[in-house]
Amino acid sequence: AAAARYLYKEDQSIVDVVLSEYLKAPISDKLKCLLTIADHVRLDARTVSGDLVNKARLAGASDRDIHDTVLISAAFCMYNRYVD
């Protein structure tokens, strides 16, 4: 979050909205869809459905965007579990 706040500079309050209610945050539909996929990976990757992927594609996400989202989310899950 600190890195995102730095990058957003004067718009850094968006980061806090995304962290609390990303579906209501002033971010693109594409990013909302990708964050939904990331959340599913975080909770149980088996719940990442074709429907979620198709919604992300319709919102403008490329296969690489979806792939990177899954890998980043999975990596952070692994790091957090390792630290715990």
PDB file with one MODEL, atoms N, CA, C and O in Angstrom:
MODEL        1
ATOM      1  N   ALA A   1       0.825  -1.193   0.000  1.00  0.00           N
ATOM      2  CA  ALA A   1       0.000   0.000   0.000  1.00  0.00           C
ATOM      3  C   ALA A   1       0.867   1.254   0.000  1.00  0.00           C
ATOM      4  O   ALA A   1       0.525   2.251  -0.635  1.00  0.00           O
ATOM      5  N   ALA A   2       1.979   1.200   0.708  1.00  0.00           N
ATOM      6  CA  ALA A   2       2.867   2.367   0.775  1.00  0.00           C
ATOM      7  C   ALA A   2       3.420   2.693  -0.610  1.00  0.00           C
ATOM      8  O   ALA A   2       3.517   3.862  -0.982  1.00  0.00           O
ATOM      9  N   ALA A   3       3.779   1.670  -1.367  1.00  0.00           N
ATOM     10  CA  ALA A   3       4.301   1.902  -2.714  1.00  0.00           C
ATOM     11  C   ALA A   3       3.217   2.501  -3.611  1.00  0.00           C
ATOM     12  O   ALA A   3       3.487   3.414  -4.391  1.00  0.00           O
ATOM     13  N   ALA A   4       1.998   1.987  -3.500  1.00  0.00           N
ATOM     14  CA  ALA A   4       0.885   2.515  -4.304  1.00  0.00           C
ATOM     15  C   ALA A   4       0.593   3.964  -3.928  1.00  0.00           C
ATOM     16  O   ALA A   4       0.354   4.796  -4.803  1.00  0.00           O
ATOM     17  N   ARG A   5       0.609   4.267  -2.641  1.00  0.00           N
ATOM     18  CA  ARG A   5       0.376   5.656  -2.205  1.00  0.00           C
ATOM     19  C   ARG A   5       1.436   6.576  -2.791  1.00  0.00           C
ATOM     20  O   ARG A   5       1.125   7.681  -3.236  1.00  0.00           O
ATOM     21  N   TYR A   6       2.665   6.134  -2.792  1.00  0.00           N
ATOM     22  CA  TYR A   6       3.758   6.943  -3.360  1.00  0.00           C
ATOM     23  C   TYR A   6       3.523   7.193  -4.853  1.00  0.00           C
ATOM     24  O   TYR A   6       3.687   8.314  -5.334  1.00  0.00           O
ATOM     25  N   LEU A   7       3.140   6.146  -5.574  1.00  0.00           N
ATOM     26  CA  LEU A   7       2.929   6.268  -7.012  1.00  0.00           C
ATOM     27  C   LEU A   7       1.722   7.132  -7.360  1.00  0.00           C
ATOM     28  O   LEU A   7       1.725   7.820  -8.380  1.00  0.00           O
ATOM     29  N   TYR A   8       0.689   7.100  -6.516  1.00  0.00           N
ATOM     30  CA  TYR A   8      -0.513   7.886  -6.775  1.00  0.00           C
ATOM     31  C   TYR A   8      -0.367   9.346  -6.351  1.00  0.00           C
ATOM     32  O   TYR A   8      -1.203  10.179  -6.701  1.00  0.00           O
ATOM     33  N   LYS A   9       0.686   9.658  -5.604  1.00  0.00           N
ATOM     34  CA  LYS A   9       0.991  11.023  -5.155  1.00  0.00           C
ATOM     35  C   LYS A   9      -0.223  11.724  -4.557  1.00  0.00           C
ATOM     36  O   LYS A   9      -0.688  11.332  -3.487  1.00  0.00           O
ATOM     37  N   GLU A  10      -0.746  12.753  -5.223  1.00  0.00           N
ATOM     38  CA  GLU A  10      -1.860  13.529  -4.665  1.00  0.00           C
ATOM     39  C   GLU A  10      -3.183  12.754  -4.628  1.00  0.00           C
ATOM     40  O   GLU A  10      -4.119  13.161  -3.940  1.00  0.00           O
ATOM     41  N   ASP A  11      -3.263  11.649  -5.359  1.00  0.00           N
ATOM     42  CA  ASP A  11      -4.473  10.827  -5.361  1.00  0.00           C
ATOM     43  C   ASP A  11      -4.323   9.595  -4.464  1.00  0.00           C
ATOM     44  O   ASP A  11      -5.041   8.610  -4.634  1.00  0.00           O
ATOM     45  N   GLN A  12      -3.398   9.652  -3.518  1.00  0.00           N
ATOM     46  CA  GLN A  12      -3.096   8.469  -2.718  1.00  0.00           C
ATOM     47  C   GLN A  12      -4.252   7.984  -1.851  1.00  0.00           C
ATOM     48  O   GLN A  12      -4.235   6.843  -1.387  1.00  0.00           O
ATOM     49  N   SER A  13      -5.251   8.824  -1.625  1.00  0.00           N
ATOM     50  CA  SER A  13      -6.402   8.381  -0.823  1.00  0.00           C
ATOM     51  C   SER A  13      -7.183   7.267  -1.533  1.00  0.00           C
ATOM     52  O   SER A  13      -7.927   6.521  -0.895  1.00  0.00           O
ATOM     53  N   ILE A  14      -7.012   7.162  -2.837  1.00  0.00           N
ATOM     54  CA  ILE A  14      -7.663   6.085  -3.600  1.00  0.00           C
ATOM     55  C   ILE A  14      -7.226   4.722  -3.058  1.00  0.00           C
ATOM     56  O   ILE A  14      -8.013   3.776  -3.024  1.00  0.00           O
ATOM     57  N   VAL A  15      -5.977   4.637  -2.640  1.00  0.00           N
ATOM     58  CA  VAL A  15      -5.443   3.366  -2.131  1.00  0.00           C
ATOM     59  C   VAL A  15      -6.259   2.894  -0.931  1.00  0.00           C
ATOM     60  O   VAL A  15      -6.587   1.712  -0.833  1.00  0.00           O
ATOM     61  N   ASP A  16      -6.586   3.801  -0.024  1.00  0.00           N
ATOM     62  CA  ASP A  16      -7.356   3.420   1.159  1.00  0.00           C
ATOM     63  C   ASP A  16      -8.770   2.979   0.795  1.00  0.00           C
ATOM     64  O   ASP A  16      -9.315   2.062   1.409  1.00  0.00           O
ATOM     65  N   VAL A  17      -9.359   3.629  -0.201  1.00  0.00           N
ATOM     66  CA  VAL A  17     -10.695   3.224  -0.649  1.00  0.00           C
ATOM     67  C   VAL A  17     -10.625   1.838  -1.269  1.00  0.00           C
ATOM     68  O   VAL A  17     -11.490   0.999  -1.019  1.00  0.00           O
ATOM     69  N   VAL A  18      -9.601   1.593  -2.075  1.00  0.00           N
ATOM     70  CA  VAL A  18      -9.449   0.275  -2.698  1.00  0.00           C
ATOM     71  C   VAL A  18      -9.281  -0.789  -1.626  1.00  0.00           C
ATOM     72  O   VAL A  18      -9.862  -1.870  -1.727  1.00  0.00           O
ATOM     73  N   LEU A  19      -8.496  -0.495  -0.607  1.00  0.00           N
ATOM     74  CA  LEU A  19      -8.274  -1.476   0.460  1.00  0.00           C
ATOM     75  C   LEU A  19      -9.536  -1.777   1.256  1.00  0.00           C
ATOM     76  O   LEU A  19      -9.715  -2.895   1.740  1.00  0.00           O
ATOM     77  N   SER A  20     -10.408  -0.788   1.393  1.00  0.00           N
ATOM     78  CA  SER A  20     -11.608  -1.014   2.194  1.00  0.00           C
ATOM     79  C   SER A  20     -12.801  -1.489   1.365  1.00  0.00           C
ATOM     80  O   SER A  20     -13.536  -2.377   1.798  1.00  0.00           O
ATOM     81  N   GLU A  21     -13.004  -0.911   0.177  1.00  0.00           N
ATOM     82  CA  GLU A  21     -14.156  -1.264  -0.675  1.00  0.00           C
ATOM     83  C   GLU A  21     -13.799  -1.089  -2.143  1.00  0.00           C
ATOM     84  O   GLU A  21     -14.259  -0.148  -2.789  1.00  0.00           O
ATOM     85  N   TYR A  22     -12.979  -1.993  -2.672  1.00  0.00           N
ATOM     86  CA  TYR A  22     -12.477  -1.798  -4.032  1.00  0.00           C
ATOM     87  C   TYR A  22     -13.573  -1.743  -5.094  1.00  0.00           C
ATOM     88  O   TYR A  22     -13.393  -1.094  -6.124  1.00  0.00           O
ATOM     89  N   LEU A  23     -14.697  -2.406  -4.866  1.00  0.00           N
ATOM     90  CA  LEU A  23     -15.761  -2.375  -5.872  1.00  0.00           C
ATOM     91  C   LEU A  23     -16.427  -1.006  -5.973  1.00  0.00           C
ATOM     92  O   LEU A  23     -17.061  -0.699  -6.982  1.00  0.00           O
ATOM     93  N   LYS A  24     -16.288  -0.183  -4.934  1.00  0.00           N
ATOM     94  CA  LYS A  24     -16.849   1.166  -4.948  1.00  0.00           C
ATOM     95  C   LYS A  24     -15.778   2.229  -5.202  1.00  0.00           C
ATOM     96  O   LYS A  24     -16.086   3.418  -5.274  1.00  0.00           O
ATOM     97  N   ALA A  25     -14.546   1.808  -5.334  1.00  0.00           N
ATOM     98  CA  ALA A  25     -13.425   2.742  -5.513  1.00  0.00           C
ATOM     99  C   ALA A  25     -13.446   3.361  -6.908  1.00  0.00           C
ATOM    100  O   ALA A  25     -13.963   2.757  -7.849  1.00  0.00           O
ATOM    101  N   PRO A  26     -12.890   4.558  -7.043  1.00  0.00           N
ATOM    102  CA  PRO A  26     -12.828   5.214  -8.354  1.00  0.00           C
ATOM    103  C   PRO A  26     -11.662   4.673  -9.194  1.00  0.00           C
ATOM    104  O   PRO A  26     -10.715   5.389  -9.521  1.00  0.00           O
ATOM    105  N   ILE A  27     -11.770   3.384  -9.528  1.00  0.00           N
ATOM    106  CA  ILE A  27     -10.781   2.721 -10.372  1.00  0.00           C
ATOM    107  C   ILE A  27     -11.515   2.094 -11.548  1.00  0.00           C
ATOM    108  O   ILE A  27     -12.743   1.999 -11.543  1.00  0.00           O
ATOM    109  N   SER A  28     -10.770   1.672 -12.542  1.00  0.00           N
ATOM    110  CA  SER A  28     -11.387   1.113 -13.748  1.00  0.00           C
ATOM    111  C   SER A  28     -12.092  -0.208 -13.465  1.00  0.00           C
ATOM    112  O   SER A  28     -11.762  -0.915 -12.513  1.00  0.00           O
ATOM    113  N   ASP A  29     -13.062  -0.525 -14.303  1.00  0.00           N
ATOM    114  CA  ASP A  29     -13.751  -1.818 -14.200  1.00  0.00           C
ATOM    115  C   ASP A  29     -12.765  -2.963 -14.412  1.00  0.00           C
ATOM    116  O   ASP A  29     -12.891  -4.024 -13.800  1.00  0.00           O
ATOM    117  N   LYS A  30     -11.796  -2.742 -15.276  1.00  0.00           N
ATOM    118  CA  LYS A  30     -10.763  -3.754 -15.514  1.00  0.00           C
ATOM    119  C   LYS A  30     -10.035  -4.077 -14.212  1.00  0.00           C
ATOM    120  O   LYS A  30      -9.869  -5.248 -13.868  1.00  0.00           O
ATOM    121  N   LEU A  31      -9.603  -3.054 -13.492  1.00  0.00           N
ATOM    122  CA  LEU A  31      -8.886  -3.273 -12.242  1.00  0.00           C
ATOM    123  C   LEU A  31      -9.785  -3.925 -11.194  1.00  0.00           C
ATOM    124  O   LEU A  31      -9.332  -4.775 -10.428  1.00  0.00           O
ATOM    125  N   LYS A  32     -11.046  -3.533 -11.159  1.00  0.00           N
ATOM    126  CA  LYS A  32     -11.987  -4.167 -10.225  1.00  0.00           C
ATOM    127  C   LYS A  32     -12.113  -5.665 -10.515  1.00  0.00           C
ATOM    128  O   LYS A  32     -12.125  -6.481  -9.593  1.00  0.00           O
ATOM    129  N   CYS A  33     -12.205  -6.016 -11.783  1.00  0.00           N
ATOM    130  CA  CYS A  33     -12.300  -7.428 -12.158  1.00  0.00           C
ATOM    131  C   CYS A  33     -11.028  -8.186 -11.784  1.00  0.00           C
ATOM    132  O   CYS A  33     -11.096  -9.313 -11.295  1.00  0.00           O
ATOM    133  N   LEU A  34      -9.876  -7.572 -12.013  1.00  0.00           N
ATOM    134  CA  LEU A  34      -8.616  -8.220 -11.671  1.00  0.00           C
ATOM    135  C   LEU A  34      -8.474  -8.380 -10.155  1.00  0.00           C
ATOM    136  O   LEU A  34      -7.975  -9.402  -9.682  1.00  0.00           O
ATOM    137  N   LEU A  35      -8.906  -7.386  -9.404  1.00  0.00           N
ATOM    138  CA  LEU A  35      -8.859  -7.495  -7.947  1.00  0.00           C
ATOM    139  C   LEU A  35      -9.818  -8.576  -7.444  1.00  0.00           C
ATOM    140  O   LEU A  35      -9.535  -9.240  -6.447  1.00  0.00           O
ATOM    141  N   THR A  36     -10.939  -8.751  -8.125  1.00  0.00           N
ATOM    142  CA  THR A  36     -11.865  -9.826  -7.756  1.00  0.00           C
ATOM    143  C   THR A  36     -11.201 -11.178  -7.978  1.00  0.00           C
ATOM    144  O   THR A  36     -11.313 -12.073  -7.140  1.00  0.00           O
ATOM    145  N   ILE A  37     -10.519 -11.327  -9.091  1.00  0.00           N
ATOM    146  CA  ILE A  37      -9.796 -12.578  -9.350  1.00  0.00           C
ATOM    147  C   ILE A  37      -8.727 -12.785  -8.281  1.00  0.00           C
ATOM    148  O   ILE A  37      -8.585 -13.889  -7.756  1.00  0.00           O
ATOM    149  N   ALA A  38      -7.977 -11.742  -7.956  1.00  0.00           N
ATOM    150  CA  ALA A  38      -6.938 -11.845  -6.927  1.00  0.00           C
ATOM    151  C   ALA A  38      -7.528 -12.265  -5.588  1.00  0.00           C
ATOM    152  O   ALA A  38      -6.938 -13.063  -4.860  1.00  0.00           O
ATOM    153  N   ASP A  39      -8.691 -11.722  -5.273  1.00  0.00           N
ATOM    154  CA  ASP A  39      -9.341 -12.077  -4.015  1.00  0.00           C
ATOM    155  C   ASP A  39      -9.757 -13.551  -4.011  1.00  0.00           C
ATOM    156  O   ASP A  39      -9.642 -14.227  -2.989  1.00  0.00           O
ATOM    157  N   HIS A  40     -10.234 -14.037  -5.136  1.00  0.00           N
ATOM    158  CA  HIS A  40     -10.597 -15.452  -5.220  1.00  0.00           C
ATOM    159  C   HIS A  40      -9.362 -16.332  -5.072  1.00  0.00           C
ATOM    160  O   HIS A  40      -9.416 -17.372  -4.414  1.00  0.00           O
ATOM    161  N   VAL A  41      -8.248 -15.923  -5.677  1.00  0.00           N
ATOM    162  CA  VAL A  41      -7.001 -16.678  -5.517  1.00  0.00           C
ATOM    163  C   VAL A  41      -6.612 -16.697  -4.040  1.00  0.00           C
ATOM    164  O   VAL A  41      -6.198 -17.730  -3.514  1.00  0.00           O
ATOM    165  N   ARG A  42      -6.745 -15.556  -3.380  1.00  0.00           N
ATOM    166  CA  ARG A  42      -6.384 -15.430  -1.963  1.00  0.00           C
ATOM    167  C   ARG A  42      -7.211 -16.377  -1.095  1.00  0.00           C
ATOM    168  O   ARG A  42      -6.676 -17.029  -0.198  1.00  0.00           O
ATOM    169  N   LEU A  43      -8.503 -16.450  -1.360  1.00  0.00           N
ATOM    170  CA  LEU A  43      -9.397 -17.266  -0.530  1.00  0.00           C
ATOM    171  C   LEU A  43      -9.340 -18.744  -0.894  1.00  0.00           C
ATOM    172  O   LEU A  43      -9.210 -19.598  -0.018  1.00  0.00           O
ATOM    173  N   ASP A  44      -9.437 -19.045  -2.184  1.00  0.00           N
ATOM    174  CA  ASP A  44      -9.423 -20.423  -2.681  1.00  0.00           C
ATOM    175  C   ASP A  44      -9.316 -20.354  -4.202  1.00  0.00           C
ATOM    176  O   ASP A  44     -10.301 -20.086  -4.889  1.00  0.00           O
ATOM    177  N   ALA A  45      -8.138 -20.594  -4.712  1.00  0.00           N
ATOM    178  CA  ALA A  45      -7.884 -20.440  -6.150  1.00  0.00           C
ATOM    179  C   ALA A  45      -8.809 -21.285  -7.017  1.00  0.00           C
ATOM    180  O   ALA A  45      -9.021 -20.983  -8.192  1.00  0.00           O
ATOM    181  N   ARG A  46      -9.351 -22.336  -6.435  1.00  0.00           N
ATOM    182  CA  ARG A  46     -10.264 -23.193  -7.213  1.00  0.00           C
ATOM    183  C   ARG A  46     -11.557 -22.478  -7.570  1.00  0.00           C
ATOM    184  O   ARG A  46     -12.321 -22.959  -8.406  1.00  0.00           O
ATOM    185  N   THR A  47     -11.812 -21.324  -6.937  1.00  0.00           N
ATOM    186  CA  THR A  47     -13.040 -20.588  -7.217  1.00  0.00           C
ATOM    187  C   THR A  47     -12.878 -19.555  -8.325  1.00  0.00           C
ATOM    188  O   THR A  47     -13.823 -18.832  -8.642  1.00  0.00           O
ATOM    189  N   VAL A  48     -11.686 -19.479  -8.918  1.00  0.00           N
ATOM    190  CA  VAL A  48     -11.506 -18.588 -10.077  1.00  0.00           C
ATOM    191  C   VAL A  48     -12.187 -19.259 -11.255  1.00  0.00           C
ATOM    192  O   VAL A  48     -11.684 -20.234 -11.813  1.00  0.00           O
ATOM    193  N   SER A  49     -13.339 -18.721 -11.624  1.00  0.00           N
ATOM    194  CA  SER A  49     -14.172 -19.359 -12.642  1.00  0.00           C
ATOM    195  C   SER A  49     -13.964 -18.741 -14.024  1.00  0.00           C
ATOM    196  O   SER A  49     -13.389 -17.662 -14.166  1.00  0.00           O
ATOM    197  N   GLY A  50     -14.439 -19.446 -15.015  1.00  0.00           N
ATOM    198  CA  GLY A  50     -14.427 -18.913 -16.367  1.00  0.00           C
ATOM    199  C   GLY A  50     -15.218 -17.627 -16.465  1.00  0.00           C
ATOM    200  O   GLY A  50     -14.876 -16.739 -17.247  1.00  0.00           O
ATOM    201  N   ASP A  51     -16.272 -17.522 -15.676  1.00  0.00           N
ATOM    202  CA  ASP A  51     -17.090 -16.311 -15.661  1.00  0.00           C
ATOM    203  C   ASP A  51     -16.280 -15.104 -15.183  1.00  0.00           C
ATOM    204  O   ASP A  51     -16.371 -14.025 -15.767  1.00  0.00           O
ATOM    205  N   LEU A  52     -15.492 -15.285 -14.125  1.00  0.00           N
ATOM    206  CA  LEU A  52     -14.651 -14.180 -13.637  1.00  0.00           C
ATOM    207  C   LEU A  52     -13.629 -13.765 -14.688  1.00  0.00           C
ATOM    208  O   LEU A  52     -13.382 -12.577 -14.895  1.00  0.00           O
ATOM    209  N   VAL A  53     -13.043 -14.752 -15.342  1.00  0.00           N
ATOM    210  CA  VAL A  53     -12.055 -14.474 -16.382  1.00  0.00           C
ATOM    211  C   VAL A  53     -12.710 -13.762 -17.561  1.00  0.00           C
ATOM    212  O   VAL A  53     -12.153 -12.801 -18.091  1.00  0.00           O
ATOM    213  N   ASN A  54     -13.881 -14.221 -17.972  1.00  0.00           N
ATOM    214  CA  ASN A  54     -14.581 -13.577 -19.085  1.00  0.00           C
ATOM    215  C   ASN A  54     -14.983 -12.146 -18.753  1.00  0.00           C
ATOM    216  O   ASN A  54     -14.893 -11.268 -19.611  1.00  0.00           O
ATOM    217  N   LYS A  55     -15.425 -11.895 -17.521  1.00  0.00           N
ATOM    218  CA  LYS A  55     -15.759 -10.525 -17.110  1.00  0.00           C
ATOM    219  C   LYS A  55     -14.533  -9.630 -17.181  1.00  0.00           C
ATOM    220  O   LYS A  55     -14.622  -8.482 -17.616  1.00  0.00           O
ATOM    221  N   ALA A  56     -13.402 -10.147 -16.757  1.00  0.00           N
ATOM    222  CA  ALA A  56     -12.162  -9.368 -16.832  1.00  0.00           C
ATOM    223  C   ALA A  56     -11.800  -9.073 -18.274  1.00  0.00           C
ATOM    224  O   ALA A  56     -11.404  -7.954 -18.598  1.00  0.00           O
ATOM    225  N   ARG A  57     -11.932 -10.060 -19.142  1.00  0.00           N
ATOM    226  CA  ARG A  57     -11.638  -9.839 -20.564  1.00  0.00           C
ATOM    227  C   ARG A  57     -12.569  -8.786 -21.158  1.00  0.00           C
ATOM    228  O   ARG A  57     -12.128  -7.908 -21.900  1.00  0.00           O
ATOM    229  N   LEU A  58     -13.858  -8.877 -20.832  1.00  0.00           N
ATOM    230  CA  LEU A  58     -14.823  -7.896 -21.341  1.00  0.00           C
ATOM    231  C   LEU A  58     -14.518  -6.489 -20.837  1.00  0.00           C
ATOM    232  O   LEU A  58     -14.845  -5.505 -21.499  1.00  0.00           O
ATOM    233  N   ALA A  59     -13.892  -6.394 -19.664  1.00  0.00           N
ATOM    234  CA  ALA A  59     -13.532  -5.091 -19.099  1.00  0.00           C
ATOM    235  C   ALA A  59     -12.197  -4.578 -19.649  1.00  0.00           C
ATOM    236  O   ALA A  59     -11.751  -3.488 -19.292  1.00  0.00           O
ATOM    237  N   GLY A  60     -11.563  -5.376 -20.523  1.00  0.00           N
ATOM    238  CA  GLY A  60     -10.333  -4.930 -21.172  1.00  0.00           C
ATOM    239  C   GLY A  60      -9.056  -5.608 -20.720  1.00  0.00           C
ATOM    240  O   GLY A  60      -7.969  -5.230 -21.157  1.00  0.00           O
ATOM    241  N   ALA A  61      -9.167  -6.598 -19.856  1.00  0.00           N
ATOM    242  CA  ALA A  61      -7.974  -7.293 -19.380  1.00  0.00           C
ATOM    243  C   ALA A  61      -7.482  -8.279 -20.436  1.00  0.00           C
ATOM    244  O   ALA A  61      -8.265  -9.000 -21.055  1.00  0.00           O
ATOM    245  N   SER A  62      -6.187  -8.289 -20.621  1.00  0.00           N
ATOM    246  CA  SER A  62      -5.581  -9.251 -21.542  1.00  0.00           C
ATOM    247  C   SER A  62      -5.306 -10.551 -20.783  1.00  0.00           C
ATOM    248  O   SER A  62      -5.389 -10.598 -19.556  1.00  0.00           O
ATOM    249  N   ASP A  63      -4.978 -11.599 -21.534  1.00  0.00           N
ATOM    250  CA  ASP A  63      -4.627 -12.856 -20.885  1.00  0.00           C
ATOM    251  C   ASP A  63      -3.411 -12.659 -19.980  1.00  0.00           C
ATOM    252  O   ASP A  63      -3.327 -13.258 -18.908  1.00  0.00           O
ATOM    253  N   ARG A  64      -2.477 -11.825 -20.411  1.00  0.00           N
ATOM    254  CA  ARG A  64      -1.294 -11.550 -19.583  1.00  0.00           C
ATOM    255  C   ARG A  64      -1.688 -10.834 -18.288  1.00  0.00           C
ATOM    256  O   ARG A  64      -1.152 -11.144 -17.224  1.00  0.00           O
ATOM    257  N   ASP A  65      -2.628  -9.873 -18.372  1.00  0.00           N
ATOM    258  CA  ASP A  65      -3.101  -9.193 -17.156  1.00  0.00           C
ATOM    259  C   ASP A  65      -3.663 -10.199 -16.160  1.00  0.00           C
ATOM    260  O   ASP A  65      -3.373 -10.141 -14.965  1.00  0.00           O
ATOM    261  N   ILE A  66      -4.468 -11.116 -16.672  1.00  0.00           N
ATOM    262  CA  ILE A  66      -5.108 -12.130 -15.816  1.00  0.00           C
ATOM    263  C   ILE A  66      -4.053 -13.077 -15.253  1.00  0.00           C
ATOM    264  O   ILE A  66      -4.065 -13.403 -14.066  1.00  0.00           O
ATOM    265  N   HIS A  67      -3.157 -13.506 -16.108  1.00  0.00           N
ATOM    266  CA  HIS A  67      -2.064 -14.398 -15.695  1.00  0.00           C
ATOM    267  C   HIS A  67      -1.223 -13.749 -14.600  1.00  0.00           C
ATOM    268  O   HIS A  67      -0.946 -14.375 -13.577  1.00  0.00           O
ATOM    269  N   ASP A  68      -0.818 -12.504 -14.808  1.00  0.00           N
ATOM    270  CA  ASP A  68       0.008 -11.804 -13.822  1.00  0.00           C
ATOM    271  C   ASP A  68      -0.746 -11.609 -12.509  1.00  0.00           C
ATOM    272  O   ASP A  68      -0.161 -11.724 -11.432  1.00  0.00           O
ATOM    273  N   THR A  69      -2.039 -11.315 -12.597  1.00  0.00           N
ATOM    274  CA  THR A  69      -2.856 -11.149 -11.393  1.00  0.00           C
ATOM    275  C   THR A  69      -2.866 -12.423 -10.564  1.00  0.00           C
ATOM    276  O   THR A  69      -2.686 -12.381  -9.347  1.00  0.00           O
ATOM    277  N   VAL A  70      -3.073 -13.545 -11.219  1.00  0.00           N
ATOM    278  CA  VAL A  70      -3.104 -14.827 -10.518  1.00  0.00           C
ATOM    279  C   VAL A  70      -1.736 -15.126  -9.895  1.00  0.00           C
ATOM    280  O   VAL A  70      -1.657 -15.538  -8.738  1.00  0.00           O
ATOM    281  N   LEU A  71      -0.667 -14.921 -10.658  1.00  0.00           N
ATOM    282  CA  LEU A  71       0.660 -15.234 -10.132  1.00  0.00           C
ATOM    283  C   LEU A  71       1.053 -14.328  -8.970  1.00  0.00           C
ATOM    284  O   LEU A  71       1.609 -14.801  -7.979  1.00  0.00           O
ATOM    285  N   ILE A  72       0.772 -13.043  -9.082  1.00  0.00           N
ATOM    286  CA  ILE A  72       1.112 -12.110  -7.999  1.00  0.00           C
ATOM    287  C   ILE A  72       0.322 -12.441  -6.745  1.00  0.00           C
ATOM    288  O   ILE A  72       0.876 -12.471  -5.646  1.00  0.00           O
ATOM    289  N   SER A  73      -0.963 -12.687  -6.907  1.00  0.00           N
ATOM    290  CA  SER A  73      -1.800 -13.021  -5.752  1.00  0.00           C
ATOM    291  C   SER A  73      -1.335 -14.324  -5.110  1.00  0.00           C
ATOM    292  O   SER A  73      -1.245 -14.419  -3.886  1.00  0.00           O
ATOM    293  N   ALA A  74      -1.044 -15.306  -5.920  1.00  0.00           N
ATOM    294  CA  ALA A  74      -0.578 -16.595  -5.398  1.00  0.00           C
ATOM    295  C   ALA A  74       0.761 -16.438  -4.679  1.00  0.00           C
ATOM    296  O   ALA A  74       0.977 -17.043  -3.628  1.00  0.00           O
ATOM    297  N   ALA A  75       1.648 -15.636  -5.236  1.00  0.00           N
ATOM    298  CA  ALA A  75       2.954 -15.412  -4.599  1.00  0.00           C
ATOM    299  C   ALA A  75       2.783 -14.756  -3.237  1.00  0.00           C
ATOM    300  O   ALA A  75       3.409 -15.177  -2.264  1.00  0.00           O
ATOM    301  N   PHE A  76       1.937 -13.723  -3.155  1.00  0.00           N
ATOM    302  CA  PHE A  76       1.723 -13.061  -1.879  1.00  0.00           C
ATOM    303  C   PHE A  76       1.072 -14.000  -0.861  1.00  0.00           C
ATOM    304  O   PHE A  76       1.377 -13.934   0.330  1.00  0.00           O
ATOM    305  N   CYS A  77       0.184 -14.864  -1.322  1.00  0.00           N
ATOM    306  CA  CYS A  77      -0.408 -15.859  -0.412  1.00  0.00           C
ATOM    307  C   CYS A  77       0.684 -16.770   0.143  1.00  0.00           C
ATOM    308  O   CYS A  77       0.698 -17.085   1.333  1.00  0.00           O
ATOM    309  N   MET A  78       1.590 -17.184  -0.726  1.00  0.00           N
ATOM    310  CA  MET A  78       2.673 -18.050  -0.291  1.00  0.00           C
ATOM    311  C   MET A  78       3.578 -17.318   0.705  1.00  0.00           C
ATOM    312  O   MET A  78       3.938 -17.880   1.739  1.00  0.00           O
ATOM    313  N   TYR A  79       3.948 -16.071   0.401  1.00  0.00           N
ATOM    314  CA  TYR A  79       4.807 -15.308   1.314  1.00  0.00           C
ATOM    315  C   TYR A  79       4.136 -15.144   2.681  1.00  0.00           C
ATOM    316  O   TYR A  79       4.772 -15.340   3.717  1.00  0.00           O
ATOM    317  N   ASN A  80       2.866 -14.787   2.676  1.00  0.00           N
ATOM    318  CA  ASN A  80       2.153 -14.576   3.935  1.00  0.00           C
ATOM    319  C   ASN A  80       2.061 -15.872   4.750  1.00  0.00           C
ATOM    320  O   ASN A  80       2.225 -15.857   5.970  1.00  0.00           O
ATOM    321  N   ARG A  81       1.806 -16.960   4.085  1.00  0.00           N
ATOM    322  CA  ARG A  81       1.727 -18.247   4.802  1.00  0.00           C
ATOM    323  C   ARG A  81       3.100 -18.649   5.340  1.00  0.00           C
ATOM    324  O   ARG A  81       3.207 -19.193   6.438  1.00  0.00           O
ATOM    325  N   TYR A  82       4.141 -18.380   4.567  1.00  0.00           N
ATOM    326  CA  TYR A  82       5.495 -18.699   5.007  1.00  0.00           C
ATOM    327  C   TYR A  82       5.845 -17.879   6.251  1.00  0.00           C
ATOM    328  O   TYR A  82       6.398 -18.414   7.213  1.00  0.00           O
ATOM    329  N   VAL A  83       5.528 -16.598   6.234  1.00  0.00           N
ATOM    330  CA  VAL A  83       5.824 -15.723   7.374  1.00  0.00           C
ATOM    331  C   VAL A  83       5.016 -16.152   8.600  1.00  0.00           C
ATOM    332  O   VAL A  83       5.516 -16.136   9.725  1.00  0.00           O
ATOM    333  N   ASP A  84       3.759 -16.534   8.361  1.00  0.00           N
ATOM    334  CA  ASP A  84       2.918 -16.975   9.496  1.00  0.00           C
ATOM    335  C   ASP A  84       3.507 -18.229  10.112  1.00  0.00           C
ATOM    336  O   ASP A  84       2.955 -18.761  11.075  1.00  0.00           O
TER     337      ASP A  84
ENDMDL
END
